[in-house]
Amino acid sequence: MTGVIGAFVVLACAATLHTTGSSVDDAGDAAAALEPLAGGGAILLFGAGLLGAALLAASILPLSTAYPVGEARTPSSSSARRSTRCFFRRCSSSWRGWRATRT
C-alpha cells in the first residue's frame, strides 16, 4: 500500500511541477510547489506525509536490523524459542538506544 501512495505522490508532484515549470531544490520548495493542487494546506499536507514516512522508517528499521542480527548470533541447532528471544532482545535494545538519543 505504501508503494501505491508513493506512486500517486510522485504523479501529483510531476503533474503540478510540469504545468508551472518549477524546479525543486529542497523539501520547502516541494511543499510550496504543491499549493496550486492542494491549496493553502499544501505545506501541512506535505509535512504530514514527510512525518508519516519518517515514523514508518523509524519503526521498520530497528526490526529489520534486529532479525538478521538475532539469527546470526543464535546457533542454527538451537530451538525456535531461543531464536525468538534473541530477536526480541535485540529489537528492544535497539529501541532503548534510539529512545536514549532522543532525550
C-alpha positions as CSV (number, residue, x, y, z in Angstrom):
1,M,0.0,0.0,0.0
2,T,2.9,2.4,0.7
3,G,4.2,1.9,-2.8
4,V,0.8,2.9,-4.3
5,I,0.7,6.0,-2.1
6,G,4.2,6.9,-3.1
7,A,3.4,6.5,-6.8
8,F,0.5,8.9,-6.5
9,V,2.6,11.4,-4.6
10,V,5.1,11.3,-7.4
11,L,2.4,11.6,-10.1
12,A,0.8,14.6,-8.3
13,C,4.1,16.3,-7.9
14,A,5.1,15.7,-11.5
15,A,1.7,17.0,-12.8
16,T,1.9,20.1,-10.7
17,L,5.6,20.9,-11.4
18,H,5.2,20.3,-15.1
19,T,2.4,22.9,-15.5
20,T,4.2,25.6,-13.6
21,G,7.7,24.9,-14.9
22,S,9.1,24.9,-11.3
23,S,12.2,23.3,-10.1
24,V,12.6,21.7,-6.6
25,D,15.8,22.1,-4.6
26,D,14.6,21.1,-1.1
27,A,11.5,20.0,0.8
28,G,10.3,23.6,1.3
29,D,10.2,24.1,-2.5
30,A,8.3,20.8,-3.0
31,A,5.7,21.8,-0.4
32,A,5.3,25.3,-2.0
33,A,5.1,23.8,-5.4
34,L,2.0,21.7,-4.4
35,E,0.0,24.9,-3.5
36,P,-1.8,25.1,-6.9
37,L,-3.0,21.5,-6.4
38,A,-3.7,21.3,-2.7
39,G,-4.3,25.0,-1.9
40,G,-3.2,26.6,1.4
41,G,-2.9,23.4,3.2
42,A,-0.2,22.1,0.9
43,I,2.6,22.7,3.4
44,L,0.7,21.0,6.2
45,L,-0.2,18.1,3.9
46,F,3.4,17.7,2.8
47,G,4.7,17.9,6.3
48,A,2.3,15.3,7.5
49,G,3.4,13.0,4.7
50,L,7.0,13.6,5.5
51,L,6.4,12.9,9.2
52,G,4.5,9.7,8.3
53,A,7.3,8.4,6.2
54,A,9.9,9.2,8.9
55,L,7.8,7.4,11.6
56,L,7.3,4.4,9.3
57,A,11.1,4.2,8.7
58,A,11.8,4.6,12.4
59,S,9.6,1.7,13.3
60,I,10.7,-0.7,10.5
61,L,14.5,-0.1,10.6
62,P,15.2,-1.5,14.1
63,L,13.0,-4.5,13.4
64,S,14.6,-5.3,10.1
65,T,18.1,-4.9,11.7
66,A,17.3,-6.9,14.8
67,Y,16.1,-10.0,12.9
68,P,19.3,-10.8,11.0
69,V,21.4,-9.9,14.0
70,G,19.4,-12.2,16.1
71,E,19.7,-15.0,13.6
72,A,23.4,-14.6,13.2
73,R,24.0,-14.6,16.9
74,T,21.9,-17.7,17.6
75,P,23.3,-21.2,16.6
76,S,21.3,-23.0,14.0
77,S,20.9,-26.0,16.2
78,S,19.0,-24.1,18.9
79,S,15.3,-24.1,19.2
80,A,13.0,-21.5,17.6
81,R,12.1,-20.2,21.1
82,R,15.7,-19.2,21.7
83,S,15.9,-17.5,18.4
84,T,12.7,-15.6,19.1
85,R,14.0,-14.5,22.5
86,C,17.2,-13.2,20.8
87,F,15.3,-11.3,18.2
88,F,13.1,-9.5,20.7
89,R,16.1,-8.8,22.9
90,R,17.9,-7.2,20.0
91,C,14.8,-5.3,19.0
92,S,14.1,-3.9,22.5
93,S,17.8,-2.9,22.9
94,S,17.7,-1.0,19.6
95,W,14.6,0.8,20.7
96,R,16.1,1.7,24.0
97,G,19.2,3.0,22.2
98,W,17.0,5.1,19.9
99,R,15.0,6.5,22.8
100,A,18.1,7.4,24.7
101,T,19.4,9.5,21.9
102,R,16.1,11.5,21.8
103,T,16.1,12.7,25.5
